[in-house]
Amino acid sequence: MKIGILGGTFDPIHFGHIRPALAVLAQLNLDKIWLMPNHIPPHKTGTHTTTQQRMEMVELVAQQYPQLALCDIEAQRSTPSYSAETLAQLAKQYPQHTFVFIMGTDSFVNLDKWYQWQSLFDHCHIAVCERQGWQLSADSIMAKELKQRQILAEQLQHQHNGGIIIANVDKQPYSSTWVREKLAKNQSITQAVPADVIDYIKLHHLYQSA
């Protein structure tokens, strides 16, 4: 199977995560996308909800969209989540799968600053979702990687790892910060968040201002 991996804090999960994931799945002809909440994000100071709550919100989305599934591999860790270690673990655990690690251009341009970033290509392909306002400078390390490694979606059938694929996704106006700010002001988020997740947020009184 060809499995897309989309990681994040998902605090909370919203259509800015879901719609690009579904677009990448369709464009690259993937079998499934695993949504992977992290427990201790290495680049953020913390989360606004518990790991269990974030996983439960992702699971609600996975129940609504059969193309998506919860992957709890990082959430079960007691240490910061480094993508290189996670993908190595997944590749070892599921050698029959071809993994495609999904990220935005904003992450890709800085990928060379990630922990053991080059080892990612030993375990997966990378799909880069183009984002407005972010561009690779021609002489950057990642521009050179892209030139050497870029492949087309159909090549996923024959190549197990090491490629970079550019995916075109519609820009989404939503972020988790935007959702939290709306909730703190008691404003509607129905256009940004699935109804089941909104019900969960209300039930557990999440993201409310003091």
Helices and strands as residue ranges (DSSP letters): E 2-8, H 15-28, E 32-37, H 51-64, E 68-70, H 83-93, E 98-104, H 105-108, G 111-113, G 117-122, E 125-129, H 141-149, G 153-157, E 164-167, H 176-184, H 195-203
